[in-house]
C-alpha cells in the first residue's frame, strides 16, 4: 500500500521547490534504481507494480512496496511508467577539487542535455561539474533519468559562474565558431572546459574568460548550423581524454 501522504510527497518531488525542501529526488526504472543503489545512493521509498525477489532489487535495506499500476501512474512523471519508482536522499557534495579538470556549464537548460553531460563526465573520469545558477536542476527527474546513475558519481556545484571563472588560474577552454582546430590543441594537466546554452552558446560575459578557443570541424556543405551541447561536450572530452 501507498498512503495519500506518500503520494503527496512524491508528486511534489517533481518540482524543484519540494526537492530542495525535503532534500530528496525521484528515480524511475529498474536499471537506473539498481545503479543508484550500487553507487551508494540512500533510498527512502521504493515502489513496484510487480513482486520482485530481494536479490533482484540490488542491495537495499528497504523492501519495495507493491502498488497498483493506477497508483504508479499517479506518482510517476513518465507517460508509460516502467513499474519501478524510488525516492533517494540528495547526496552532499564534497569540496570542489580545483587540482583537476572541471566541466563548467553556462545556462544549460535542457534536462536531457544536462543528464547526458553528467553521463559523459562520468565516462571520461571528470568528477566535478560547475554550473551557473540558472542551469537546470541536477535532480530534475529527466536529468536523473538521462544521467543513467551518473548523478550519484559526479559532483555538481551551482555557483556564481562569473566570479568562479574570474578566480581561475588554470586555462579555460571554450568551443567557438572561429576557434583552434582540435588536432592542434595542447591539453594541459589541469583546466576548465566551458560549455554554453543550447540557443545562445557561451554568453559574452563568460566568453571573455576563455583562454583557449576551440572549434569542432565539420562539413559546412551539409547545412547543419551547430552541434547539440551534449554532443559537443562528448567530442571535446574524447579529444581531451586521448591526450591525457
FENKALIN-V173374 format. One record per pair of residues at least 12 apart in sequence whose C-alpha atoms are under 10 Angstrom apart, sorted by sequence separation. I is the first residue (numbers start at 1). J is the second residue. If there is no record, write none. Layout:
i	j
I	J
I	J
This chain:
i	j
13	25
14	26
52	64
69	81
72	84
105	117
117	129
139	151
194	206
195	207
9	22
13	26
33	46
51	64
52	65
69	82
72	85
138	151
194	207
10	24
46	60
50	64
51	65
52	66
69	83
103	117
173	187
9	24
10	25
11	26
49	64
50	65
51	66
68	83
103	118
194	209
10	26
44	60
46	62
47	63
48	64
49	65
50	66
51	67
67	83
171	187
194	210
216	232
26	43
43	60
44	61
45	62
46	63
47	64
48	65
49	66
50	67
66	83
67	84
138	155
171	188
193	210
215	232
24	42
25	43
28	46
30	48
42	60
43	61
44	62
45	63
46	64
47	65
48	66
49	67
50	68
66	84
103	121
138	156
170	188
172	190
173	191
174	192
175	193
192	210
24	43
25	44
26	45
27	46
28	47
29	48
40	59
41	60
42	61
43	62
45	64
46	65
47	66
48	67
49	68
50	69
65	84
102	121
137	156
138	157
170	189
171	190
172	191
173	192
174	193
175	194
176	195
192	211
193	212
216	235
24	44
26	46
28	48
37	57
38	58
40	60
42	62
45	65
46	66
47	67
48	68
49	69
64	84
65	85
118	138
138	158
170	190
171	191
172	192
173	193
174	194
175	195
176	196
192	212
216	236
37	58
38	59
47	68
48	69
49	70
64	85
114	135
115	136
137	158
169	190
170	191
171	192
172	193
173	194
174	195
175	196
215	236
34	56
36	58
37	59
38	60
49	71
64	86
114	136
136	158
169	191
170	192
171	193
172	194
173	195
174	196
214	236
34	57
35	58
37	60
49	72
103	126
108	131
113	136
114	137
115	138
127	150
135	158
168	191
33	57
34	58
47	71
48	72
101	125
102	126
103	127
104	128
105	129
106	130
107	131
108	132
111	135
112	136
114	138
115	139
133	157
134	158
135	159
168	192
33	58
34	59
47	72
101	126
102	127
103	128
104	129
105	130
106	131
107	132
109	134
110	135
111	136
115	140
118	143
119	144
122	147
128	153
129	154
130	155
131	156
132	157
133	158
134	159
176	201
187	212
201	226
30	56
31	57
34	60
100	126
101	127
102	128
103	129
104	130
105	131
106	132
107	133
108	134
109	135
110	136
111	137
114	140
115	141
117	143
118	144
121	147
127	153
128	154
129	155
130	156
131	157
132	158
133	159
134	160
175	201
176	202
186	212
30	57
31	58
57	84
100	127
101	128
102	129
103	130
104	131
105	132
106	133
107	134
108	135
109	136
110	137
111	138
115	142
116	143
119	146
120	147
122	149
123	150
126	153
127	154
128	155
129	156
130	157
131	158
132	159
133	160
134	161
165	192
174	201
175	202
185	212
199	226
30	58
47	75
100	128
101	129
102	130
103	131
104	132
105	133
106	134
107	135
108	136
109	137
111	139
112	140
114	142
115	143
116	144
118	146
119	147
122	150
125	153
126	154
127	155
128	156
129	157
130	158
131	159
132	160
133	161
174	202
185	213
198	226
201	229
105	134
106	135
107	136
108	137
111	140
112	141
113	142
114	143
115	144
116	145
117	146
118	147
119	148
121	150
122	151
125	154
126	155
127	156
128	157
129	158
130	159
131	160
132	161
165	194
185	214
198	227
199	228
97	127
98	128
105	135
111	141
112	142
113	143
114	144
115	145
116	146
117	147
118	148
119	149
120	150
122	152
130	160
131	161
132	162
184	214
185	215
198	228
199	229
96	127
97	128
105	136
111	142
112	143
115	146
116	147
118	149
119	150
122	153
130	161
176	207
182	213
183	214
197	228
198	229
49	81
96	128
110	142
111	143
112	144
114	146
115	147
116	148
118	150
119	151
121	153
122	154
132	164
174	206
175	207
180	212
181	213
182	214
183	215
197	229
198	230
49	82
50	83
95	128
96	129
110	143
111	144
112	145
113	146
114	147
115	148
117	150
118	151
121	154
122	155
131	164
174	207
179	212
180	213
181	214
182	215
183	216
196	229
48	82
49	83
50	84
94	128
96	130
111	145
112	146
113	147
115	149
116	150
118	152
119	153
120	154
121	155
130	164
173	207
176	210
179	213
180	214
181	215
182	216
183	217
195	229
10	45
48	83
49	84
93	128
111	146
112	147
115	150
118	153
119	154
130	165
172	207
174	209
175	210
178	213
179	214
180	215
181	216
182	217
195	230
47	83
48	84
49	85
111	147
115	151
118	154
173	209
174	210
176	212
177	213
178	214
179	215
180	216
181	217
47	84
48	85
118	155
172	209
173	210
174	211
175	212
176	213
177	214
178	215
179	216
180	217
195	232
196	233
46	84
47	85
48	86
118	156
171	209
172	210
173	211
174	212
175	213
176	214
177	215
178	216
179	217
195	233
6	45
46	85
47	86
171	210
172	211
173	212
174	213
175	214
176	215
177	216
178	217
194	233
45	85
46	86
47	87
166	206
171	211
172	212
173	213
174	214
175	215
176	216
177	217
193	233
45	86
46	87
165	206
168	209
170	211
171	212
172	213
173	214
174	215
175	216
44	86
45	87
46	88
165	207
166	208
167	209
43	86
44	87
45	88
162	205
163	206
165	208
166	209
193	236
43	87
44	88
45	89
161	205
162	206
165	209
193	237
2	47
42	87
43	88
44	89
161	206
162	207
165	210
1	47
41	87
42	88
43	89
162	208
41	88
42	89
43	90
162	209
193	240
28	76
41	89
42	90
90	138
26	75
27	76
28	77
41	90
42	91
90	139
177	226
26	76
27	77
28	78
36	86
41	91
26	77
33	84
37	88
40	91
189	240
29	81
30	82
32	84
33	85
36	88
104	156
187	239
188	240
28	81
29	82
30	83
31	84
32	85
33	86
103	156
104	157
105	158
182	235
187	240
28	82
29	83
30	84
32	86
33	87
104	158
107	161
175	229
182	236
185	239
186	240
187	241
189	243
28	83
29	84
30	85
33	88
106	161
185	240
187	242
188	243
189	244
28	84
29	85
30	86
105	161
106	162
183	239
187	243
188	244
27	84
28	85
29	86
104	161
175	232
182	239
186	243
187	244
27	85
28	86
97	155
175	233
182	240
185	243
186	244
26	85
27	86
28	87
96	155
26	86
27	87
91	151
92	152
95	155
96	156
104	164
14	75
25	86
26	87
27	88
90	151
91	152
93	154
94	155
96	157
104	165
175	236
13	75
14	76
25	87
26	88
90	152
91	153
93	155
94	156
95	157
130	192
135	197
174	236
2	65
11	74
12	75
14	77
24	87
25	88
26	89
78	141
92	155
93	156
94	157
129	192
130	193
131	194
173	236
1	65
2	66
7	71
10	74
11	75
13	77
24	88
25	89
26	90
77	141
78	142
91	155
92	156
93	157
129	193
130	194
131	195
1	66
2	67
7	72
10	75
11	76
23	88
24	89
25	90
76	141
77	142
129	194
1	67
2	68
8	74
9	75
10	76
11	77
23	89
24	90
25	91
1	68
7	74
8	75
10	77
22	89
23	90
24	91
7	75
22	90
23	91
104	172
2	71
6	75
7	76
23	92
101	170
103	172
104	173
1	71
2	72
19	89
20	90
98	168
100	170
101	171
102	172
103	173
104	174
19	90
98	169
99	170
101	172
98	170
13	87
10	85
10	86
10	87
9	87
113	198
101	188
108	195
109	196
110	197
101	189
102	190
103	191
104	192
105	193
106	194
107	195
108	196
109	197
110	198
100	189
101	190
102	191
103	192
104	193
105	194
106	195
107	196
108	197
109	198
99	189
100	190
101	191
102	192
103	193
104	194
105	195
106	196
107	197
108	198
109	199
99	190
100	191
101	192
102	193
103	194
104	195
105	196
106	197
107	198
108	199
98	190
99	191
100	192
101	193
102	194
103	195
104	196
105	197
106	198
107	199
108	200
98	191
107	200
108	201
98	192
106	200
107	201
108	202
106	201
107	202
106	202
107	203
105	202
106	203
106	206
106	207
41	149
39	149
41	151
42	152
120	230
124	234
38	149
39	150
41	152
119	230
120	231
123	234
126	237
27	139
32	144
33	145
36	148
37	149
39	151
40	152
41	153
117	229
118	230
121	233
125	237
25	138
26	139
27	140
28	141
32	145
35	148
36	149
39	152
40	153
116	229
117	230
120	233
121	234
124	237
25	139
26	140
27	141
28	142
32	146
35	149
36	150
38	152
39	153
116	230
117	231
120	234
123	237
124	238
24	139
25	140
26	141
27	142
32	147
33	148
34	149
35	150
36	151
37	152
113	228
114	229
115	230
116	231
117	232
119	234
120	235
123	238
23	139
25	141
26	142
27	143
28	144
29	145
32	148
33	149
36	152
113	229
114	230
117	233
121	237
124	240
125	241
27	144
28	145
31	148
32	149
35	152
36	153
113	230
116	233
117	234
120	237
124	241
19	137
26	144
27	145
31	149
32	150
112	230
113	231
116	234
120	238
20	139
25	144
26	145
29	148
110	229
16	136
19	139
110	230
113	233
16	137
19	140
27	148
108	229
15	137
16	138
27	149
108	230
16	139
15	139
16	140
105	229
14	139
15	140
16	141
13	139
14	140
15	141
13	140
14	141
13	141
14	142
103	233
103	237
101	240
